[in-house]
């Protein structure tokens, strides 16, 4: 760059891309194009120079310069983004696996004190499903809810399989706060028998798998029944994953704390 260090402003800000834009090697159109970023993606800006921002994108895998006219400041926390928290005081069991090392990635993706977040409408529907579970003496255990887009990128780079991890640039409903990963527990807090454990990326996790035990099949079908009645939809590849039937919400990349 034809500039001195004193003219570059160092920043730390998350922005949302408002229109498809080119990423360049330096701050200006005279620099060569190195990539392209689509509308709606979140990027982290680290430097500013004469209307251009040095950004990290694609889950911090890519780096380059982008024109500021295509960037808008993104929400900085979950409340500003319109998300709400569900806790055990709301009658759920909270067990966020990605806030521990006990997940398919092998390390924490969320901080230890991460919150179970989702949109207000999704939270309302999940409360309804939990009341239906309560009638049978069960509770819903939440394994995952809202997932920052940057975390979705980390998962995608490891798995790269649409059946189990949504491609971040297309439609990650977890990153909209409208998807939940759940199971059921009994009055003693013990998980009910289900086809597989959480994040079992195999055919056994599929809803049409024919060799489930009778008890696991019954429990999966009951969970599905109450979730659908509450306003969720299911997917074929993961028995634990449910989407709010209304997913018309923006993708987000705010922290889960």
C-alpha positions as CSV (number, residue, x, y, z in Angstrom):
1,X,0.0,0.0,0.0
2,X,1.1,3.5,-0.8
3,X,0.5,4.8,2.7
4,X,2.3,5.2,6.0
5,X,1.4,3.4,9.1
6,X,0.3,6.6,10.7
7,X,-2.6,7.0,8.2
8,X,-4.0,3.5,8.8
9,X,-6.6,3.4,11.6
10,X,-6.7,0.1,13.5
11,X,-10.2,-1.0,14.4
12,X,-12.2,-4.0,15.7
13,X,-15.7,-4.0,14.3
14,X,-18.1,-6.5,12.8
15,X,-19.9,-5.4,9.6
16,X,-22.6,-6.9,7.4
17,X,-22.1,-6.8,3.6
18,X,-25.0,-4.9,2.0
19,X,-24.2,-5.8,-1.6
20,X,-22.0,-8.3,-3.4
21,X,-18.5,-6.8,-3.4
22,X,-15.0,-7.5,-4.6
23,X,-12.1,-8.1,-2.2
24,X,-8.8,-6.5,-3.2
25,X,-5.1,-6.9,-2.2
26,X,-5.0,-3.2,-1.2
27,X,-7.1,-0.2,-0.3
28,X,-8.3,0.9,-3.8
29,X,-9.6,-0.3,-7.2
30,X,-6.1,-0.2,-8.6
31,X,-5.3,-3.3,-6.6
32,X,-6.0,-6.7,-8.0
33,X,-9.2,-8.6,-7.1
34,X,-8.5,-11.6,-4.9
35,X,-12.1,-12.7,-4.0
36,X,-15.7,-11.8,-3.9
37,X,-18.1,-11.7,-0.9
38,X,-21.9,-12.0,-1.2
39,X,-24.6,-9.8,0.3
40,X,-25.6,-10.6,3.9
41,X,-22.3,-12.0,4.9
42,X,-20.6,-10.8,8.1
43,X,-17.0,-9.7,8.1
44,X,-14.6,-8.4,10.7
45,X,-12.7,-5.1,10.0
46,X,-9.3,-4.7,11.5
47,X,-8.0,-1.6,9.6
48,X,-9.4,1.5,7.9
49,X,-7.8,3.6,5.2
50,X,-9.4,6.3,3.0
51,X,-12.9,4.7,2.8
52,X,-11.5,1.1,2.6
53,X,-11.5,-1.6,5.3
54,X,-9.2,-4.5,5.7
55,X,-11.5,-7.4,6.6
56,X,-11.5,-11.0,7.6
57,X,-14.2,-13.1,6.0
58,X,-15.4,-16.7,5.5
59,X,-14.9,-17.5,9.1
60,X,-11.6,-15.5,9.2
61,X,-10.1,-17.8,6.5
62,X,-9.9,-15.0,3.9
63,X,-8.4,-11.5,4.3
64,X,-8.3,-8.4,2.0
65,X,-9.6,-4.9,1.5
66,X,-13.2,-3.9,0.8
67,X,-14.9,-0.5,0.0
68,X,-16.8,0.9,3.0
69,X,-19.9,1.8,0.9
70,X,-20.9,-1.9,0.9
71,X,-20.6,-2.3,4.7
72,X,-23.0,-1.5,7.6
73,X,-22.3,-1.9,11.3
74,X,-23.8,-5.2,12.5
75,X,-25.5,-5.8,15.9
76,X,-22.9,-6.2,18.7
77,X,-24.9,-8.3,21.1
78,X,-27.8,-10.8,21.2
79,X,-30.3,-8.3,22.6
80,X,-29.5,-5.7,19.9
81,X,-29.9,-8.5,17.4
82,X,-33.4,-9.4,18.7
83,X,-32.6,-12.7,20.3
84,X,-33.8,-13.9,23.7
85,X,-32.3,-16.4,26.1
86,X,-33.9,-19.6,27.4
87,X,-32.7,-20.9,30.8
88,X,-33.5,-23.7,33.1
89,X,-35.8,-21.3,35.0
90,X,-38.0,-21.5,31.9
91,X,-38.4,-25.3,32.5
92,X,-35.7,-26.6,30.1
93,X,-32.4,-28.5,30.6
94,X,-29.6,-26.5,29.0
95,X,-26.6,-28.6,27.8
96,X,-24.8,-26.7,25.1
97,X,-22.4,-29.2,23.7
98,X,-20.4,-26.6,21.8
99,X,-19.6,-24.8,25.0
100,X,-17.6,-27.9,26.0
101,X,-14.9,-30.0,24.4
102,X,-17.3,-32.9,24.1
103,X,-18.4,-32.3,20.5
104,X,-17.3,-33.5,17.0
105,X,-14.9,-30.6,16.7
106,X,-13.0,-31.6,19.8
107,X,-12.7,-28.1,21.3
108,X,-15.0,-25.4,22.6
109,X,-16.7,-23.3,19.9
110,X,-18.7,-21.3,22.5
111,X,-17.5,-19.8,25.8
112,X,-18.2,-21.8,28.9
113,X,-21.0,-19.6,30.0
114,X,-22.7,-19.4,26.5
115,X,-26.4,-18.7,26.4
116,X,-29.1,-20.7,24.7
117,X,-30.4,-18.0,22.3
118,X,-33.1,-17.8,19.6
119,X,-35.7,-15.5,18.2
120,X,-38.6,-14.6,20.3
121,X,-41.1,-16.5,18.1
122,X,-38.8,-19.6,18.2
123,X,-38.5,-19.4,21.9
124,X,-42.3,-19.2,22.3
125,X,-42.8,-22.3,20.1
126,X,-40.2,-24.2,22.0
127,X,-41.9,-23.4,25.3
128,X,-45.1,-24.8,23.8
129,X,-43.3,-28.0,22.9
130,X,-41.9,-28.3,26.4
131,X,-45.4,-28.0,27.9
132,X,-46.5,-30.8,25.7
133,X,-43.5,-32.9,26.9
134,X,-44.3,-32.0,30.5
135,X,-47.7,-33.7,30.1
136,X,-45.8,-37.0,29.8
137,X,-43.4,-36.2,32.6
138,X,-40.6,-35.1,30.3
139,X,-38.5,-32.0,29.7
140,X,-36.8,-30.7,26.6
141,X,-33.0,-30.6,26.8
142,X,-31.4,-28.0,24.5
143,X,-28.1,-29.1,22.9
144,X,-27.8,-26.1,20.6
145,X,-29.8,-23.1,19.4
146,X,-28.5,-19.9,17.9
147,X,-25.1,-20.4,16.4
148,X,-22.9,-17.5,15.2
149,X,-22.1,-17.5,11.5
150,X,-18.4,-17.5,12.2
151,X,-18.8,-20.8,14.2
152,X,-20.9,-22.2,11.3
153,X,-17.8,-21.6,9.0
154,X,-15.6,-23.5,11.4
155,X,-17.9,-26.5,11.3
156,X,-18.2,-26.3,7.6
157,X,-14.4,-26.4,7.0
158,X,-14.2,-29.6,9.0
159,X,-17.3,-31.5,7.7
160,X,-18.3,-29.9,4.3
161,X,-21.3,-32.1,4.1
162,X,-24.7,-30.4,3.5
163,X,-26.6,-33.3,5.2
164,X,-25.1,-32.4,8.6
165,X,-23.6,-28.9,8.4
166,X,-25.4,-26.2,6.4
167,X,-23.2,-24.2,3.9
168,X,-22.8,-20.8,5.6
169,X,-23.3,-18.8,2.4
170,X,-26.6,-20.4,1.7
171,X,-29.0,-21.0,4.6
172,X,-27.7,-21.7,8.0
173,X,-30.9,-21.5,10.1
174,X,-29.0,-21.9,13.3
175,X,-27.3,-18.6,12.5
176,X,-30.7,-17.0,12.1
177,X,-31.7,-18.2,15.6
178,X,-34.6,-20.3,14.3
179,X,-33.1,-23.8,14.7
180,X,-32.7,-25.9,17.8
181,X,-31.1,-29.3,18.5
182,X,-33.0,-31.0,21.3
183,X,-33.8,-34.3,23.0
184,X,-36.0,-35.3,26.0
185,X,-35.2,-36.2,29.6
186,X,-37.3,-37.8,32.3
187,X,-38.2,-36.6,35.8
188,X,-34.7,-37.5,37.0
189,X,-33.0,-35.7,34.2
190,X,-31.9,-38.8,32.4
191,X,-32.0,-38.6,28.6
192,X,-34.6,-40.8,26.9
193,X,-33.4,-43.6,24.6
194,X,-33.0,-42.1,21.1
195,X,-31.7,-43.5,17.8
196,X,-28.2,-42.0,18.4
197,X,-26.2,-39.6,20.4
198,X,-26.1,-35.9,19.4
199,X,-24.1,-35.2,16.3
200,X,-23.8,-38.8,15.2
201,X,-23.1,-38.1,11.5
202,X,-24.3,-41.4,10.2
203,X,-27.3,-43.1,8.6
204,X,-28.5,-44.2,12.0
205,X,-29.3,-40.5,12.8
206,X,-31.7,-40.3,9.9
207,X,-35.4,-40.4,10.5
208,X,-36.0,-43.3,8.0
209,X,-33.4,-45.6,9.5
210,X,-35.2,-48.9,9.7
211,X,-33.3,-50.7,12.6
212,X,-34.0,-48.5,15.6
213,X,-35.0,-50.2,18.8
214,X,-38.7,-50.0,19.5
215,X,-38.2,-47.7,22.4
216,X,-35.8,-45.3,20.5
217,X,-38.3,-45.2,17.7
218,X,-41.2,-44.4,20.0
219,X,-39.3,-41.6,21.8
220,X,-38.1,-40.0,18.5
221,X,-41.6,-40.1,17.2
222,X,-43.0,-38.5,20.3
223,X,-40.4,-35.7,20.2
224,X,-41.2,-35.1,16.6
225,X,-44.9,-35.0,17.3
226,X,-44.7,-32.3,19.9
227,X,-42.2,-30.3,18.0
228,X,-44.3,-30.3,14.9
229,X,-47.4,-29.5,16.9
230,X,-45.6,-26.5,18.4
231,X,-44.7,-25.1,15.0
232,X,-41.4,-26.6,14.0
233,X,-40.4,-28.6,10.9
234,X,-38.0,-31.6,10.9
235,X,-35.2,-32.6,8.6
236,X,-34.5,-36.1,7.3
237,X,-30.8,-36.5,8.3
238,X,-30.8,-35.6,12.0
239,X,-33.5,-36.7,14.4
240,X,-32.5,-34.0,17.0
241,X,-32.7,-31.0,14.6
242,X,-35.8,-28.8,14.2
243,X,-36.4,-25.6,12.3
244,X,-39.0,-22.9,13.2
245,X,-41.6,-23.0,10.4
246,X,-41.0,-19.3,10.0
247,X,-37.4,-18.7,9.1
248,X,-37.7,-15.2,7.7
249,X,-35.1,-13.7,9.9
250,X,-31.6,-12.2,9.2
251,X,-28.4,-14.2,9.5
252,X,-26.4,-13.1,12.6
253,X,-22.8,-13.3,14.0
254,X,-23.2,-11.9,17.5
255,X,-21.6,-13.7,20.5
256,X,-23.6,-16.3,22.5
257,X,-23.0,-14.6,25.8
